[in-house]
């Protein structure tokens, strides 16, 4: 057998680095899409889109102070606490937050207070109906000169809530007189900067209803706090970034706009030409060249 020509061994030496690159890029092991970024388009089961984000530098910096993704739960922060976000409706620019200590028909308990920062980009929507429960007879909400309680349709809301079995959780019998209940009208037209101080109002609990599935059945009412947010920060630059498969974010001390691509690259424009996108599958293109020495 004749010895292999030296050119063969030289070709092998040149091919080894290229073979290493091909193996490293092979998608066979789980087809994992490589990424160095920290931004995702979901938090748990909730889709996350601009102006919200899932990590530092994601979304709009103004909203990042109030909405964060923590261990798979999207959370909304105010001066009175941190509340999980139940849903986001992007076409109407509204989010629904759920106070875990807020009363519902199935479970009533002593609640904390709720506030909305005056400088926040959120306002209460007109669909919220706040109800104060277990209030003292000396509560200022019953001051006739203030007219703070809705005594019309509000009395039907109070009757519905006091018919719930959960009312025993605040020390009242089922179907108790509604004289300790108040559908609170003082927040109408206030917008941001709203504060609900239960100790000051001498009430033990509160709830907020943002939708009546069936007015006659309080178990079908939707409990939560509906908030409107300002979407004026959705600029053409952000739209162009999303069209290219990137996510809008910010960077630097000046919190300037940044388009975050799937490969971890931050650009000031878009992700076209970066090879990786958030929605498509990444497949390496391998070019084979055979040479005869």
C-alpha positions in Angstrom: 0.0 0.0 0.0 1.4 3.4 -1.0 1.7 6.0 1.7 -0.9 8.8 1.7 0.3 12.0 0.1 1.3 14.9 2.3 -1.3 17.1 0.7 -4.0 14.8 2.3 -2.8 15.5 5.8 -2.5 19.3 5.1 -6.1 19.3 3.9 -7.2 17.5 7.1 -5.5 20.1 9.3 -7.3 22.9 7.5 -10.7 21.2 7.7 -10.5 20.5 11.5 -11.3 24.0 12.6 -14.2 24.2 10.2 -15.6 20.8 11.3 -15.5 22.1 14.9 -17.6 25.1 13.9 -20.1 23.0 12.1 -20.5 20.7 15.1 -20.9 23.6 17.5 -23.6 25.1 15.3 -25.5 21.9 14.7 -29.1 22.2 15.8 -29.4 18.4 16.5 -29.2 18.8 20.3 -32.8 20.0 21.0 -32.7 22.7 18.2 -31.9 25.3 20.9 -32.1 28.8 19.6 -28.9 30.6 21.0 -29.6 33.8 22.8 -27.7 36.1 25.1 -30.6 38.5 25.7 -32.6 38.8 28.8 -35.9 39.9 27.2 -38.8 37.5 26.5 -42.2 38.0 24.9 -44.1 36.2 27.7 -44.1 36.1 31.5 -45.7 33.0 32.6 -48.9 32.7 30.5 -49.2 36.4 29.8 -47.9 37.8 26.5 -45.6 40.7 27.1 -45.3 43.5 24.5 -44.1 47.1 24.5 -44.3 49.2 26.6 -43.9 46.4 29.1 -40.8 44.1 29.4 -39.6 41.1 31.3 -36.2 42.2 32.5 -33.8 45.1 32.9 -33.6 47.1 29.7 -36.8 45.6 28.2 -39.8 47.6 27.3 -40.1 51.4 28.1 -38.1 52.7 31.0 -41.1 54.6 32.4 -43.2 51.4 32.6 -40.3 49.2 33.8 -40.5 51.0 37.2 -44.1 49.7 37.7 -44.4 46.4 35.8 -41.8 43.5 36.2 -41.6 39.8 35.6 -40.7 37.9 38.8 -40.3 34.1 38.7 -42.8 33.8 35.9 -45.4 36.2 37.4 -46.0 39.6 36.0 -46.3 42.1 38.8 -47.6 45.7 39.2 -46.0 47.9 41.9 -47.5 50.9 43.7 -46.8 52.6 47.0 -49.1 50.2 48.9 -47.8 46.9 47.5 -47.0 44.5 44.7 -50.0 43.0 42.8 -50.1 40.2 40.2 -51.2 41.2 36.7 -54.2 39.1 35.6 -54.4 40.2 32.0 -53.3 42.8 29.5 -55.5 43.9 26.6 -53.1 45.6 24.1 -55.8 46.9 21.6 -57.5 48.9 24.4 -54.3 49.6 26.4 -55.7 48.2 29.7 -54.3 45.9 32.3 -56.1 44.2 35.2 -54.4 43.7 38.5 -55.5 41.5 41.3 -55.0 42.5 45.0 -54.6 39.1 46.8 -56.2 40.6 49.9 -59.1 42.1 48.1 -62.5 40.5 48.8 -64.5 38.5 46.2 -67.8 36.7 46.4 -66.1 33.4 47.3 -63.7 34.8 49.8 -63.8 38.0 51.9 -61.1 39.1 54.3 -59.6 42.2 55.9 -57.9 44.2 53.1 -55.1 46.6 52.9 -55.2 49.9 51.3 -54.7 50.6 47.5 -53.0 53.6 45.9 -52.1 54.7 42.4 -49.0 56.9 42.1 -49.8 60.3 40.7 -46.8 60.3 38.5 -47.4 56.8 37.1 -48.5 56.3 33.4 -51.7 54.5 34.7 -55.2 55.7 35.4 -58.3 53.9 36.7 -60.7 53.0 34.0 -64.4 54.0 34.2 -65.4 50.3 34.4 -64.2 49.9 38.0 -66.8 49.8 40.7 -65.1 50.1 44.1 -67.1 48.7 47.1 -66.3 49.2 50.7 -67.3 46.4 53.0 -67.8 46.1 56.8 -67.6 49.8 57.4 -68.3 51.4 60.7 -71.6 53.4 61.1 -69.4 56.4 62.0 -67.4 56.1 58.7 -67.0 59.3 56.8 -68.3 57.6 53.7 -71.8 57.8 55.2 -71.6 61.6 55.8 -74.8 62.8 54.0 -73.1 66.1 53.2 -70.3 64.4 51.3 -72.5 62.1 49.1 -69.7 59.5 48.7 -71.9 56.3 48.3 -74.1 55.4 45.4 -77.5 54.8 46.9 -79.1 53.8 43.6 -77.7 50.9 41.7 -75.0 50.6 44.3 -77.5 49.2 46.8 -78.1 46.2 44.5 -74.3 45.6 44.2 -74.1 45.6 48.1 -77.0 43.2 48.4 -75.4 40.9 45.9 -72.1 40.9 47.7 -73.7 40.4 51.1 -75.6 37.4 49.7 -72.2 35.6 49.2 -71.2 33.0 51.7 -67.7 34.6 51.8 -69.1 37.6 53.7 -68.7 35.6 56.9 -64.9 36.1 56.5 -65.3 39.8 57.6 -67.5 38.9 60.5 -70.9 39.4 59.0 -73.8 36.9 58.6 -74.9 36.0 55.1 -77.6 38.5 53.8 -76.6 41.0 56.5 -78.1 44.5 56.2 -76.2 46.6 53.6 -75.9 49.6 56.0 -72.2 48.8 56.4 -71.6 48.6 52.6 -70.8 51.5 50.3 -70.3 51.6 46.5 -67.6 54.3 46.6 -68.2 57.1 44.1 -65.4 59.5 45.1 -62.9 58.2 42.5 -65.0 59.2 39.5 -62.9 61.3 37.2 -59.9 61.3 39.5 -57.6 59.4 37.2 -54.1 58.9 38.5 -53.1 59.7 42.1 -56.0 57.8 43.6 -55.6 56.4 47.1 -58.0 54.2 49.0 -57.2 54.4 52.7 -59.3 51.8 54.5 -58.3 52.7 58.1 -59.2 56.3 57.5 -62.5 55.3 56.0 -63.1 52.9 58.9 -63.9 49.9 56.6 -62.5 46.4 57.0 -62.4 45.4 53.4 -62.8 46.5 49.8 -63.4 45.0 46.4 -63.4 46.2 42.8 -65.6 44.9 40.1 -64.6 45.7 36.5 -67.1 43.5 34.7 -70.5 42.0 35.4 -70.8 38.6 33.7 -74.3 38.2 35.2 -75.7 41.0 37.4 -77.9 38.5 39.3 -75.0 36.2 40.2 -72.1 37.8 42.0 -70.1 34.5 41.6 -69.8 35.4 37.9 -68.7 39.0 38.5 -65.1 39.7 37.5 -63.1 41.1 40.4 -59.9 43.1 39.9 -58.7 46.7 39.2 -58.7 47.8 35.6 -56.1 50.3 34.6 -55.6 52.3 31.5 -52.0 53.0 30.3 -50.6 55.6 28.0 -49.4 54.0 24.8 -48.0 57.2 23.2 -44.4 55.9 23.6 -45.0 53.3 20.8 -42.8 55.1 18.2 -42.2 54.2 14.5 -38.7 53.1 15.6 -40.2 50.6 18.0 -42.6 49.3 15.4 -39.7 48.8 12.9 -37.8 46.9 15.6 -40.7 44.6 16.2 -41.2 44.1 12.5 -37.6 42.8 12.2 -38.2 40.3 15.0 -36.7 42.3 17.8 -38.0 43.6 21.1 -38.0 47.3 22.1 -35.9 48.2 25.1 -33.6 50.8 26.4 -29.9 51.1 27.3 -27.3 53.5 28.7 -27.6 56.1 31.5 -29.9 58.2 29.3 -32.2 55.2 28.8 -32.2 55.7 25.1 -34.1 53.5 22.7 -32.5 50.1 21.9 -33.7 47.2 19.7 -32.9 43.9 21.3 -32.3 41.1 18.9 -32.4 37.4 19.5 -28.6 37.0 19.3 -28.2 39.4 22.2 -27.2 42.3 20.0 -28.6 45.7 20.9 -29.0 48.1 18.0 -30.4 51.6 17.6 -32.4 50.6 14.5 -33.7 47.0 13.9 -32.6 43.3 13.8 -32.5 42.8 10.0 -29.3 41.1 9.1 -28.5 39.7 12.6 -29.5 36.2 11.7 -31.7 35.5 14.6 -35.2 36.5 15.2 -37.7 36.0 18.1 -40.3 34.1 16.1 -38.4 32.1 13.4 -36.3 29.0 13.9 -32.6 29.4 13.4 -31.0 26.9 11.0 -27.3 27.0 10.2 -26.4 27.0 6.5 -23.4 24.6 5.9 -21.5 25.0 2.7 -19.4 22.0 1.7 -16.4 22.3 -0.4 -14.4 19.3 -1.7 -10.9 19.6 -3.0 -8.7 17.0 -4.6 -5.1 17.2 -3.7 
